[in-house]
């Protein structure tokens, strides 16, 4: 078994209202930053043991599907790195 860190980034799908991002975008624009769009995201780092990077990715993907993200309104990405 090898130690891995799986990083799961969860964000709202395009078209789903993101009030946190809208508020932050307006504040940045008031500070004279020009933005086309801004989306908020949650990032989860999961340390786990697995036989391979593919195994670690599959387990993190299952975690995202079952708990970390709501597939109806969220998109998510999984990245895996050996520790």
Beta strands, then each sheet from edge to edge (+ up, - down):
strand 1: 2-12
strand 2: 41-50
strand 3: 74-82
sheet 1: 2+ 1- 3+
end
